[in-house]
Structures are given as C-alpha cells and as structure tokens.
C-alpha cells in the first residue's frame, strides 16, 4: 500500500508539472519578462528579399525562431500588423510550442502610427493622424486577445514622435490618445490587463533631449504608459554629434585595437547617458516607472555617413564590441535591451545594397554569423539549424586577420 501511494504521488507530481509547463506561458507577464536577464530580447524582421511584397513562410520563420532560440533569445519586437508577417510569426511560435517541449518566445507587438499624408506626395500634417491608425490599433488588440500566451506588450508607434522622422511623425497627443484607449480596454476587460502598453521612441522624444519635446502631452504620456521604451543609437552620432567619437591624444600610442576599444567604451557611455537623461526627465515629473531599451544597435556596413568615407564607424569588430558592452550593462542593470536586430534585411534601402539600414543584423543574408556571435558557432549552438536551407557559418570564413583588415580608426582627435 505504501508503495502504491508513493507511485500515485509521483504520477501526480508529473501531471502537475506538465500542467504547470503548459500554463506557464499564460501566467508569464511583461512584468516578469522586462528587466529579467533570463529573457533576452531582440528586434526581428523575417524578410529575406529586398521587398516586403514577399513574406516569409511559416516554415521559414520557424527556422529563424529555432536559430534565435539557440541564441537564448526569448522576446521579439515587431513593428506593425498590416503585413502577413505577424500572422505567420504567431502561427510559427504556436506550432513550435506544440512541437518542442519547453519552447518559449514572446512578443512586443508594434502597432505602426503615422500622420496624415504620411508616405504620400502630399505635405505631412503632423498634428493629424493617418486614418489607418485606427485599423492598426484594432488589429493589435485582436491579436493580443487571440494570442495571450505570446503577446505580452503592445507598443503604440515606432519613432513616431521624433521630429527627424519628417515623413510620418505625429505630435504626442496622438500617441497619448491610443495609449489611453488601450489602457481603458484593459480596465473594461476587453484586453488582457496584464499586457503592458508603451510607445517605442528616440530618447529625445521621451524628454531626454531638446526642450522642444517637453510638452504637457508628453508628460501625460509618460504617466499613461506602463513603461518607457527608449531608443539610443551612438552609431548615428558618430556623424551627427561625434563628441565621443575619435581618439584621445593620450591614446595615440596604443595599438589600433586598443584605440577602437576605447572609442567603443565611450560610445556605450554615450548610450547610457541618453538612457539616464530620460530617467532624469521622468523623475522630474514625479514619475517612477521602468525604462527599457526598445532599440539600440550598430551596423556593420555603410557606404555613406558612417562608413569608411565618413565617420569610419561601421565594421563587424566595432559592432561586436558594442553588442557585448550593451548586453553586459543592461543585464547588470536589469534593463531589457531589444537589440536591433536579429537578421539583416535588404528591403530597408533596396536602391543601395550597402546602406547601413540593411546591415544591422547579427546574421547576414548569406547565413553568416557576424563577429559578435562567432562564439556561438564555436559552441555549436547552430548545429543542425538552417536558414533558407543553408547552415549558419562564420563571416570572413572565421578568419580574424581578414576581419580586422576592414577595421578603420576614427580620424578625429578628441581634445578632452
């Protein structure tokens, strides 16, 4: 009898453990995920071609997800819901959860927001919004309700308030309107009240930069979101604001690698200061809520402002250093970092294959893991995995000497 009781007890434990595993993704919330180093995040787009007219299939996305899972990525950020990509992604995650025990992948769902006349030949009206915004938000709500085990965050707009987004930016009252709408749906039980609502935007748009952004609507938005999602891109400021980018006089006797490493430390600190500037502005309003990094990254190729004819910032070595520095700092500080991005995407500037926007991925379109994740190839994390039917191999044929031939030093001498 005692033996039978023991057996029954063991069976009960197994059953309960199985139920717990099945329900785990339903009970995990944004609050559990964000700021948790056990849930690394990344920005994801599945497009293989230089046009978004061709959408990746469910099976192609499943291949991507397996690669990302091998990198220990557990949270993806998407950008809009008006392409079939998001439906394929959600189906792919659902199928993998059924096929592979313990598979976890969650989504920060982007709802694209832009102004009236955006992307047309007419003059953008930044104080009025596109009619399509309503459909975008409604679809985001439908998806979040249909996939509560996967979608944990909704981001209203992507760089939708920053003034340099001249083609489409909106004034903060428009983002505020939709954030309040989603928060009201949560209160009415028309949207899961555990879904966190944010907007993902440049640090300046969140009050960390020019005072022209410091408006009552922004202040109300900061109070309305569940957390703030900040973008910081030191790479862009190697051209636009290169106060940190260069070699100090006392560094000129260092090796080239040491000089680059010192410059990249300053780039990391520049990103940290932008993050802290948003913290400072938020706290000046008497608000205290989480702030995470919705985007940061470093391109590996550029034939324009940031490349060898410009600030000499883009190559795989510098990108690798920045990636590791930011992952280390954000993990230490318990800040989620949606690193931009998982895979190169050439649709972003199809007319210029060497444009920086096409080369932010950790894996390029030739299925080559860039220098930042060579170690994962060495550790055989990608064994048996393919993208477009091809295995993941190292860039530069794994040859450090070849890679370093493409690394150029910044030419500016920093005086301080």
TORKOL-4160 file (C-alpha; in steps of 0.2 Angstrom, whole numbers, padded with zeros to 4 digits, m for minus):
416
<pt num="1" X="0000" Y="0000" Z="0000"/>
<pt num="2" X="0014" Y="0012" Z="0004"/>
<pt num="3" X="0022" Y="0008" Z="m0012"/>
<pt num="4" X="0006" Y="0011" Z="m0022"/>
<pt num="5" X="0004" Y="0028" Z="m0013"/>
<pt num="6" X="0022" Y="0033" Z="m0017"/>
<pt num="7" X="0019" Y="0028" Z="m0036"/>
<pt num="8" X="0002" Y="0038" Z="m0036"/>
<pt num="9" X="0011" Y="0053" Z="m0028"/>
<pt num="10" X="0025" Y="0053" Z="m0041"/>
<pt num="11" X="0012" Y="0052" Z="m0055"/>
<pt num="12" X="0003" Y="0067" Z="m0048"/>
<pt num="13" X="0019" Y="0077" Z="m0047"/>
<pt num="14" X="0022" Y="0073" Z="m0065"/>
<pt num="15" X="0004" Y="0078" Z="m0070"/>
<pt num="16" X="0005" Y="0094" Z="m0060"/>
<pt num="17" X="0022" Y="0098" Z="m0068"/>
<pt num="18" X="0015" Y="0095" Z="m0085"/>
<pt num="19" X="0001" Y="0106" Z="m0082"/>
<pt num="20" X="0012" Y="0120" Z="m0075"/>
<pt num="21" X="0023" Y="0119" Z="m0091"/>
<pt num="22" X="0008" Y="0120" Z="m0102"/>
<pt num="23" X="0001" Y="0135" Z="m0092"/>
<pt num="24" X="0017" Y="0144" Z="m0089"/>
<pt num="25" X="0017" Y="0155" Z="m0105"/>
<pt num="26" X="m0001" Y="0161" Z="m0100"/>
<pt num="27" X="0005" Y="0166" Z="m0082"/>
<pt num="28" X="0021" Y="0174" Z="m0088"/>
<pt num="29" X="0018" Y="0193" Z="m0090"/>
<pt num="30" X="0028" Y="0208" Z="m0096"/>
<pt num="31" X="0032" Y="0212" Z="m0078"/>
<pt num="32" X="0040" Y="0195" Z="m0077"/>
<pt num="33" X="0050" Y="0197" Z="m0093"/>
<pt num="34" X="0055" Y="0215" Z="m0094"/>
<pt num="35" X="0072" Y="0218" Z="m0084"/>
<pt num="36" X="0074" Y="0199" Z="m0082"/>
<pt num="37" X="0091" Y="0194" Z="m0089"/>
<pt num="38" X="0084" Y="0176" Z="m0092"/>
<pt num="39" X="0073" Y="0183" Z="m0106"/>
<pt num="40" X="0085" Y="0191" Z="m0118"/>
<pt num="41" X="0076" Y="0202" Z="m0132"/>
<pt num="42" X="0079" Y="0206" Z="m0150"/>
<pt num="43" X="0071" Y="0216" Z="m0164"/>
<pt num="44" X="0065" Y="0204" Z="m0178"/>
<pt num="45" X="0060" Y="0205" Z="m0196"/>
<pt num="46" X="0059" Y="0189" Z="m0206"/>
<pt num="47" X="0061" Y="0197" Z="m0224"/>
<pt num="48" X="0074" Y="0188" Z="m0235"/>
<pt num="49" X="0071" Y="0198" Z="m0251"/>
<pt num="50" X="0073" Y="0217" Z="m0255"/>
<pt num="51" X="0054" Y="0220" Z="m0255"/>
<pt num="52" X="0041" Y="0217" Z="m0242"/>
<pt num="53" X="0030" Y="0210" Z="m0256"/>
<pt num="54" X="0037" Y="0193" Z="m0252"/>
<pt num="55" X="0033" Y="0187" Z="m0235"/>
<pt num="56" X="0042" Y="0173" Z="m0226"/>
<pt num="57" X="0033" Y="0157" Z="m0225"/>
<pt num="58" X="0028" Y="0150" Z="m0208"/>
<pt num="59" X="0041" Y="0136" Z="m0210"/>
<pt num="60" X="0055" Y="0149" Z="m0215"/>
<pt num="61" X="0050" Y="0159" Z="m0199"/>
<pt num="62" X="0051" Y="0143" Z="m0189"/>
<pt num="63" X="0069" Y="0141" Z="m0195"/>
<pt num="64" X="0073" Y="0159" Z="m0189"/>
<pt num="65" X="0065" Y="0155" Z="m0172"/>
<pt num="66" X="0075" Y="0140" Z="m0169"/>
<pt num="67" X="0091" Y="0150" Z="m0173"/>
<pt num="68" X="0085" Y="0163" Z="m0161"/>
<pt num="69" X="0081" Y="0151" Z="m0148"/>
<pt num="70" X="0098" Y="0143" Z="m0150"/>
<pt num="71" X="0105" Y="0161" Z="m0146"/>
<pt num="72" X="0094" Y="0160" Z="m0130"/>
<pt num="73" X="0083" Y="0174" Z="m0136"/>
<pt num="74" X="0065" Y="0173" Z="m0129"/>
<pt num="75" X="0057" Y="0190" Z="m0133"/>
<pt num="76" X="0055" Y="0198" Z="m0150"/>
<pt num="77" X="0050" Y="0215" Z="m0155"/>
<pt num="78" X="0039" Y="0218" Z="m0171"/>
<pt num="79" X="0034" Y="0234" Z="m0179"/>
<pt num="80" X="0017" Y="0233" Z="m0187"/>
<pt num="81" X="0002" Y="0222" Z="m0190"/>
<pt num="82" X="m0003" Y="0227" Z="m0208"/>
<pt num="83" X="0008" Y="0214" Z="m0216"/>
<pt num="84" X="0005" Y="0195" Z="m0216"/>
<pt num="85" X="0022" Y="0193" Z="m0207"/>
<pt num="86" X="0015" Y="0195" Z="m0190"/>
<pt num="87" X="0001" Y="0181" Z="m0193"/>
<pt num="88" X="0015" Y="0170" Z="m0200"/>
<pt num="89" X="0026" Y="0173" Z="m0185"/>
<pt num="90" X="0012" Y="0170" Z="m0172"/>
<pt num="91" X="0007" Y="0154" Z="m0181"/>
<pt num="92" X="0026" Y="0149" Z="m0181"/>
<pt num="93" X="0028" Y="0152" Z="m0162"/>
<pt num="94" X="0012" Y="0142" Z="m0159"/>
<pt num="95" X="0017" Y="0127" Z="m0169"/>
<pt num="96" X="0034" Y="0127" Z="m0161"/>
<pt num="97" X="0027" Y="0127" Z="m0144"/>
<pt num="98" X="0017" Y="0112" Z="m0149"/>
<pt num="99" X="0031" Y="0103" Z="m0157"/>
<pt num="100" X="0046" Y="0107" Z="m0145"/>
<pt num="101" X="0043" Y="0104" Z="m0126"/>
<pt num="102" X="0048" Y="0120" Z="m0116"/>
<pt num="103" X="0049" Y="0131" Z="m0132"/>
<pt num="104" X="0047" Y="0149" Z="m0126"/>
<pt num="105" X="0045" Y="0165" Z="m0137"/>
<pt num="106" X="0036" Y="0181" Z="m0133"/>
<pt num="107" X="0032" Y="0196" Z="m0142"/>
<pt num="108" X="0032" Y="0215" Z="m0140"/>
<pt num="109" X="0019" Y="0219" Z="m0154"/>
<pt num="110" X="0022" Y="0235" Z="m0163"/>
<pt num="111" X="0007" Y="0245" Z="m0169"/>
<pt num="112" X="0013" Y="0257" Z="m0183"/>
<pt num="113" X="0007" Y="0275" Z="m0181"/>
<pt num="114" X="0009" Y="0289" Z="m0193"/>
<pt num="115" X="0002" Y="0306" Z="m0198"/>
<pt num="116" X="m0010" Y="0312" Z="m0211"/>
<pt num="117" X="m0002" Y="0311" Z="m0228"/>
<pt num="118" X="0012" Y="0301" Z="m0222"/>
<pt num="119" X="0022" Y="0292" Z="m0236"/>
<pt num="120" X="0012" Y="0302" Z="m0250"/>
<pt num="121" X="0016" Y="0316" Z="m0262"/>
<pt num="122" X="0006" Y="0327" Z="m0251"/>
<pt num="123" X="0013" Y="0338" Z="m0236"/>
<pt num="124" X="0013" Y="0328" Z="m0220"/>
<pt num="125" X="0001" Y="0335" Z="m0207"/>
<pt num="126" X="0010" Y="0330" Z="m0191"/>
<pt num="127" X="m0004" Y="0336" Z="m0179"/>
<pt num="128" X="m0017" Y="0325" Z="m0188"/>
<pt num="129" X="m0016" Y="0306" Z="m0189"/>
<pt num="130" X="m0017" Y="0294" Z="m0203"/>
<pt num="131" X="m0035" Y="0285" Z="m0205"/>
<pt num="132" X="m0026" Y="0269" Z="m0205"/>
<pt num="133" X="m0020" Y="0271" Z="m0187"/>
<pt num="134" X="m0037" Y="0265" Z="m0180"/>
<pt num="135" X="m0036" Y="0249" Z="m0190"/>
<pt num="136" X="m0018" Y="0246" Z="m0184"/>
<pt num="137" X="m0023" Y="0248" Z="m0166"/>
<pt num="138" X="m0039" Y="0237" Z="m0168"/>
<pt num="139" X="m0029" Y="0223" Z="m0176"/>
<pt num="140" X="m0016" Y="0224" Z="m0162"/>
<pt num="141" X="m0030" Y="0222" Z="m0149"/>
<pt num="142" X="m0037" Y="0207" Z="m0159"/>
<pt num="143" X="m0020" Y="0198" Z="m0160"/>
<pt num="144" X="m0016" Y="0201" Z="m0142"/>
<pt num="145" X="m0033" Y="0194" Z="m0137"/>
<pt num="146" X="m0031" Y="0179" Z="m0148"/>
<pt num="147" X="m0013" Y="0175" Z="m0143"/>
<pt num="148" X="m0012" Y="0180" Z="m0124"/>
<pt num="149" X="0002" Y="0166" Z="m0121"/>
<pt num="150" X="0013" Y="0175" Z="m0134"/>
<pt num="151" X="0009" Y="0194" Z="m0135"/>
<pt num="152" X="0014" Y="0202" Z="m0119"/>
<pt num="153" X="0017" Y="0220" Z="m0124"/>
<pt num="154" X="0009" Y="0232" Z="m0136"/>
<pt num="155" X="0020" Y="0247" Z="m0142"/>
<pt num="156" X="0010" Y="0261" Z="m0150"/>
<pt num="157" X="0021" Y="0268" Z="m0164"/>
<pt num="158" X="0039" Y="0267" Z="m0168"/>
<pt num="159" X="0050" Y="0283" Z="m0168"/>
<pt num="160" X="0033" Y="0291" Z="m0171"/>
<pt num="161" X="0036" Y="0307" Z="m0161"/>
<pt num="162" X="0054" Y="0311" Z="m0165"/>
<pt num="163" X="0055" Y="0326" Z="m0176"/>
<pt num="164" X="0068" Y="0320" Z="m0188"/>
<pt num="165" X="0055" Y="0307" Z="m0194"/>
<pt num="166" X="0049" Y="0320" Z="m0206"/>
<pt num="167" X="0039" Y="0308" Z="m0217"/>
<pt num="168" X="0027" Y="0302" Z="m0204"/>
<pt num="169" X="0030" Y="0309" Z="m0186"/>
<pt num="170" X="0015" Y="0314" Z="m0175"/>
<pt num="171" X="0013" Y="0325" Z="m0160"/>
<pt num="172" X="0012" Y="0316" Z="m0143"/>
<pt num="173" X="m0006" Y="0319" Z="m0141"/>
<pt num="174" X="m0010" Y="0306" Z="m0155"/>
<pt num="175" X="0001" Y="0293" Z="m0146"/>
<pt num="176" X="m0007" Y="0298" Z="m0129"/>
<pt num="177" X="m0024" Y="0295" Z="m0137"/>
<pt num="178" X="m0021" Y="0277" Z="m0142"/>
<pt num="179" X="m0011" Y="0273" Z="m0126"/>
<pt num="180" X="m0026" Y="0279" Z="m0116"/>
<pt num="181" X="m0038" Y="0269" Z="m0127"/>
<pt num="182" X="m0028" Y="0253" Z="m0124"/>
<pt num="183" X="m0027" Y="0256" Z="m0105"/>
<pt num="184" X="m0046" Y="0259" Z="m0105"/>
<pt num="185" X="m0049" Y="0242" Z="m0114"/>
<pt num="186" X="m0039" Y="0234" Z="m0101"/>
<pt num="187" X="m0050" Y="0241" Z="m0087"/>
<pt num="188" X="m0065" Y="0236" Z="m0097"/>
<pt num="189" X="m0058" Y="0218" Z="m0098"/>
<pt num="190" X="m0058" Y="0220" Z="m0117"/>
<pt num="191" X="m0039" Y="0217" Z="m0117"/>
<pt num="192" X="m0029" Y="0207" Z="m0105"/>
<pt num="193" X="m0025" Y="0218" Z="m0091"/>
<pt num="194" X="m0008" Y="0210" Z="m0089"/>
<pt num="195" X="m0002" Y="0217" Z="m0107"/>
<pt num="196" X="0009" Y="0231" Z="m0104"/>
<pt num="197" X="0007" Y="0247" Z="m0115"/>
<pt num="198" X="0021" Y="0258" Z="m0121"/>
<pt num="199" X="0027" Y="0268" Z="m0136"/>
<pt num="200" X="0045" Y="0265" Z="m0143"/>
<pt num="201" X="0054" Y="0281" Z="m0147"/>
<pt num="202" X="0070" Y="0290" Z="m0148"/>
<pt num="203" X="0077" Y="0296" Z="m0131"/>
<pt num="204" X="0074" Y="0314" Z="m0136"/>
<pt num="205" X="0055" Y="0311" Z="m0139"/>
<pt num="206" X="0054" Y="0305" Z="m0121"/>
<pt num="207" X="0061" Y="0321" Z="m0114"/>
<pt num="208" X="0079" Y="0316" Z="m0113"/>
<pt num="209" X="0085" Y="0329" Z="m0127"/>
<pt num="210" X="0079" Y="0346" Z="m0133"/>
<pt num="211" X="0067" Y="0355" Z="m0123"/>
<pt num="212" X="0055" Y="0357" Z="m0138"/>
<pt num="213" X="0049" Y="0340" Z="m0134"/>
<pt num="214" X="0044" Y="0345" Z="m0116"/>
<pt num="215" X="0026" Y="0347" Z="m0118"/>
<pt num="216" X="0011" Y="0343" Z="m0107"/>
<pt num="217" X="0005" Y="0329" Z="m0119"/>
<pt num="218" X="0022" Y="0321" Z="m0117"/>
<pt num="219" X="0021" Y="0322" Z="m0098"/>
<pt num="220" X="0004" Y="0314" Z="m0098"/>
<pt num="221" X="0010" Y="0301" Z="m0110"/>
<pt num="222" X="0024" Y="0296" Z="m0098"/>
<pt num="223" X="0011" Y="0294" Z="m0084"/>
<pt num="224" X="0000" Y="0284" Z="m0095"/>
<pt num="225" X="0012" Y="0270" Z="m0102"/>
<pt num="226" X="0016" Y="0255" Z="m0091"/>
<pt num="227" X="0034" Y="0258" Z="m0095"/>
<pt num="228" X="0045" Y="0269" Z="m0106"/>
<pt num="229" X="0054" Y="0261" Z="m0122"/>
<pt num="230" X="0069" Y="0271" Z="m0127"/>
<pt num="231" X="0080" Y="0271" Z="m0142"/>
<pt num="232" X="0098" Y="0276" Z="m0142"/>
<pt num="233" X="0110" Y="0275" Z="m0157"/>
<pt num="234" X="0128" Y="0281" Z="m0154"/>
<pt num="235" X="0132" Y="0275" Z="m0171"/>
<pt num="236" X="0122" Y="0288" Z="m0179"/>
<pt num="237" X="0130" Y="0301" Z="m0169"/>
<pt num="238" X="0147" Y="0296" Z="m0174"/>
<pt num="239" X="0142" Y="0308" Z="m0188"/>
<pt num="240" X="0129" Y="0319" Z="m0181"/>
<pt num="241" X="0136" Y="0323" Z="m0164"/>
<pt num="242" X="0154" Y="0315" Z="m0163"/>
<pt num="243" X="0159" Y="0322" Z="m0146"/>
<pt num="244" X="0163" Y="0304" Z="m0141"/>
<pt num="245" X="0170" Y="0298" Z="m0157"/>
<pt num="246" X="0188" Y="0298" Z="m0160"/>
<pt num="247" X="0205" Y="0295" Z="m0152"/>
<pt num="248" X="0211" Y="0305" Z="m0137"/>
<pt num="249" X="0229" Y="0312" Z="m0138"/>
<pt num="250" X="0235" Y="0300" Z="m0124"/>
<pt num="251" X="0228" Y="0285" Z="m0133"/>
<pt num="252" X="0238" Y="0288" Z="m0149"/>
<pt num="253" X="0252" Y="0276" Z="m0143"/>
<pt num="254" X="0240" Y="0262" Z="m0140"/>
<pt num="255" X="0238" Y="0248" Z="m0153"/>
<pt num="256" X="0224" Y="0250" Z="m0166"/>
<pt num="257" X="0213" Y="0238" Z="m0157"/>
<pt num="258" X="0215" Y="0247" Z="m0140"/>
<pt num="259" X="0211" Y="0263" Z="m0148"/>
<pt num="260" X="0195" Y="0256" Z="m0156"/>
<pt num="261" X="0190" Y="0248" Z="m0139"/>
<pt num="262" X="0192" Y="0264" Z="m0130"/>
<pt num="263" X="0181" Y="0273" Z="m0143"/>
<pt num="264" X="0168" Y="0260" Z="m0141"/>
<pt num="265" X="0168" Y="0262" Z="m0122"/>
<pt num="266" X="0164" Y="0280" Z="m0125"/>
<pt num="267" X="0150" Y="0275" Z="m0137"/>
<pt num="268" X="0142" Y="0264" Z="m0124"/>
<pt num="269" X="0144" Y="0278" Z="m0111"/>
<pt num="270" X="0135" Y="0289" Z="m0123"/>
<pt num="271" X="0121" Y="0277" Z="m0124"/>
<pt num="272" X="0120" Y="0276" Z="m0106"/>
<pt num="273" X="0119" Y="0295" Z="m0104"/>
<pt num="274" X="0105" Y="0296" Z="m0116"/>
<pt num="275" X="0096" Y="0282" Z="m0106"/>
<pt num="276" X="0099" Y="0292" Z="m0090"/>
<pt num="277" X="0093" Y="0308" Z="m0097"/>
<pt num="278" X="0076" Y="0300" Z="m0100"/>
<pt num="279" X="0076" Y="0293" Z="m0082"/>
<pt num="280" X="0080" Y="0311" Z="m0076"/>
<pt num="281" X="0066" Y="0319" Z="m0085"/>
<pt num="282" X="0054" Y="0306" Z="m0080"/>
<pt num="283" X="0059" Y="0308" Z="m0062"/>
<pt num="284" X="0057" Y="0327" Z="m0063"/>
<pt num="285" X="0039" Y="0324" Z="m0066"/>
<pt num="286" X="0037" Y="0314" Z="m0050"/>
<pt num="287" X="0035" Y="0298" Z="m0060"/>
<pt num="288" X="0045" Y="0282" Z="m0056"/>
<pt num="289" X="0042" Y="0268" Z="m0068"/>
<pt num="290" X="0053" Y="0255" Z="m0078"/>
<pt num="291" X="0063" Y="0261" Z="m0093"/>
<pt num="292" X="0069" Y="0249" Z="m0105"/>
<pt num="293" X="0079" Y="0250" Z="m0122"/>
<pt num="294" X="0067" Y="0247" Z="m0136"/>
<pt num="295" X="0081" Y="0249" Z="m0149"/>
<pt num="296" X="0100" Y="0250" Z="m0150"/>
<pt num="297" X="0112" Y="0243" Z="m0162"/>
<pt num="298" X="0127" Y="0246" Z="m0173"/>
<pt num="299" X="0128" Y="0242" Z="m0192"/>
<pt num="300" X="0142" Y="0233" Z="m0199"/>
<pt num="301" X="0142" Y="0240" Z="m0217"/>
<pt num="302" X="0139" Y="0258" Z="m0224"/>
<pt num="303" X="0145" Y="0267" Z="m0239"/>
<pt num="304" X="0138" Y="0284" Z="m0233"/>
<pt num="305" X="0139" Y="0294" Z="m0217"/>
<pt num="306" X="0145" Y="0280" Z="m0205"/>
<pt num="307" X="0157" Y="0270" Z="m0217"/>
<pt num="308" X="0175" Y="0272" Z="m0222"/>
<pt num="309" X="0171" Y="0288" Z="m0232"/>
<pt num="310" X="0163" Y="0295" Z="m0217"/>
<pt num="311" X="0165" Y="0293" Z="m0198"/>
<pt num="312" X="0173" Y="0275" Z="m0200"/>
<pt num="313" X="0161" Y="0268" Z="m0188"/>
<pt num="314" X="0154" Y="0253" Z="m0197"/>
<pt num="315" X="0163" Y="0236" Z="m0196"/>
<pt num="316" X="0160" Y="0219" Z="m0188"/>
<pt num="317" X="0173" Y="0222" Z="m0174"/>
<pt num="318" X="0165" Y="0238" Z="m0168"/>
<pt num="319" X="0148" Y="0231" Z="m0169"/>
<pt num="320" X="0153" Y="0216" Z="m0159"/>
<pt num="321" X="0161" Y="0226" Z="m0146"/>
<pt num="322" X="0145" Y="0237" Z="m0144"/>
<pt num="323" X="0134" Y="0222" Z="m0144"/>
<pt num="324" X="0143" Y="0214" Z="m0130"/>
<pt num="325" X="0145" Y="0230" Z="m0120"/>
<pt num="326" X="0127" Y="0234" Z="m0121"/>
<pt num="327" X="0122" Y="0217" Z="m0116"/>
<pt num="328" X="0133" Y="0216" Z="m0101"/>
<pt num="329" X="0127" Y="0233" Z="m0095"/>
<pt num="330" X="0109" Y="0231" Z="m0097"/>
<pt num="331" X="0110" Y="0213" Z="m0089"/>
<pt num="332" X="0119" Y="0220" Z="m0074"/>
<pt num="333" X="0106" Y="0234" Z="m0073"/>
<pt num="334" X="0091" Y="0223" Z="m0076"/>
<pt num="335" X="0086" Y="0233" Z="m0091"/>
<pt num="336" X="0078" Y="0224" Z="m0106"/>
<pt num="337" X="0088" Y="0228" Z="m0122"/>
<pt num="338" X="0079" Y="0224" Z="m0138"/>
<pt num="339" X="0094" Y="0224" Z="m0149"/>
<pt num="340" X="0092" Y="0229" Z="m0167"/>
<pt num="341" X="0092" Y="0217" Z="m0175"/>
<pt num="342" X="0092" Y="0198" Z="m0177"/>
<pt num="343" X="0095" Y="0197" Z="m0196"/>
<pt num="344" X="0100" Y="0209" Z="m0210"/>
<pt num="345" X="0085" Y="0215" Z="m0220"/>
<pt num="346" X="0089" Y="0222" Z="m0238"/>
<pt num="347" X="0071" Y="0230" Z="m0241"/>
<pt num="348" X="0075" Y="0245" Z="m0230"/>
<pt num="349" X="0085" Y="0253" Z="m0244"/>
<pt num="350" X="0084" Y="0242" Z="m0259"/>
<pt num="351" X="0091" Y="0255" Z="m0270"/>
<pt num="352" X="0108" Y="0255" Z="m0261"/>
<pt num="353" X="0113" Y="0237" Z="m0255"/>
<pt num="354" X="0127" Y="0245" Z="m0244"/>
<pt num="355" X="0116" Y="0257" Z="m0235"/>
<pt num="356" X="0118" Y="0255" Z="m0216"/>
<pt num="357" X="0100" Y="0251" Z="m0213"/>
<pt num="358" X="0102" Y="0235" Z="m0222"/>
<pt num="359" X="0116" Y="0229" Z="m0211"/>
<pt num="360" X="0111" Y="0230" Z="m0193"/>
<pt num="361" X="0108" Y="0211" Z="m0191"/>
<pt num="362" X="0119" Y="0199" Z="m0181"/>
<pt num="363" X="0117" Y="0186" Z="m0195"/>
<pt num="364" X="0118" Y="0192" Z="m0213"/>
<pt num="365" X="0108" Y="0187" Z="m0229"/>
<pt num="366" X="0122" Y="0174" Z="m0233"/>
<pt num="367" X="0118" Y="0165" Z="m0217"/>
<pt num="368" X="0134" Y="0171" Z="m0209"/>
<pt num="369" X="0135" Y="0174" Z="m0191"/>
<pt num="370" X="0144" Y="0191" Z="m0189"/>
<pt num="371" X="0159" Y="0193" Z="m0177"/>
<pt num="372" X="0148" Y="0197" Z="m0162"/>
<pt num="373" X="0141" Y="0179" Z="m0161"/>
<pt num="374" X="0156" Y="0169" Z="m0168"/>
<pt num="375" X="0157" Y="0161" Z="m0151"/>
<pt num="376" X="0140" Y="0153" Z="m0153"/>
<pt num="377" X="0146" Y="0145" Z="m0169"/>
<pt num="378" X="0161" Y="0138" Z="m0160"/>
<pt num="379" X="0150" Y="0132" Z="m0146"/>
<pt num="380" X="0140" Y="0123" Z="m0160"/>
<pt num="381" X="0124" Y="0131" Z="m0155"/>
<pt num="382" X="0118" Y="0131" Z="m0173"/>
<pt num="383" X="0122" Y="0113" Z="m0177"/>
<pt num="384" X="0108" Y="0106" Z="m0187"/>
<pt num="385" X="0099" Y="0123" Z="m0190"/>
<pt num="386" X="0097" Y="0131" Z="m0206"/>
<pt num="387" X="0091" Y="0147" Z="m0214"/>
<pt num="388" X="0085" Y="0146" Z="m0232"/>
<pt num="389" X="0091" Y="0128" Z="m0232"/>
<pt num="390" X="0109" Y="0133" Z="m0228"/>
<pt num="391" X="0119" Y="0131" Z="m0211"/>
<pt num="392" X="0125" Y="0146" Z="m0201"/>
<pt num="393" X="0143" Y="0148" Z="m0203"/>
<pt num="394" X="0155" Y="0162" Z="m0198"/>
<pt num="395" X="0158" Y="0178" Z="m0208"/>
<pt num="396" X="0175" Y="0181" Z="m0215"/>
<pt num="397" X="0177" Y="0162" Z="m0215"/>
<pt num="398" X="0181" Y="0163" Z="m0197"/>
<pt num="399" X="0197" Y="0172" Z="m0201"/>
<pt num="400" X="0201" Y="0186" Z="m0188"/>
<pt num="401" X="0215" Y="0193" Z="m0199"/>
<pt num="402" X="0203" Y="0196" Z="m0214"/>
<pt num="403" X="0190" Y="0204" Z="m0202"/>
<pt num="404" X="0202" Y="0216" Z="m0195"/>
<pt num="405" X="0208" Y="0222" Z="m0212"/>
<pt num="406" X="0191" Y="0230" Z="m0213"/>
<pt num="407" X="0193" Y="0240" Z="m0196"/>
<pt num="408" X="0197" Y="0258" Z="m0198"/>
<pt num="409" X="0201" Y="0270" Z="m0184"/>
<pt num="410" X="0191" Y="0286" Z="m0182"/>
<pt num="411" X="0201" Y="0301" Z="m0188"/>
<pt num="412" X="0195" Y="0314" Z="m0176"/>
<pt num="413" X="0207" Y="0318" Z="m0161"/>
<pt num="414" X="0196" Y="0321" Z="m0145"/>
<pt num="415" X="0203" Y="0336" Z="m0135"/>
<pt num="416" X="0196" Y="0331" Z="m0118"/>
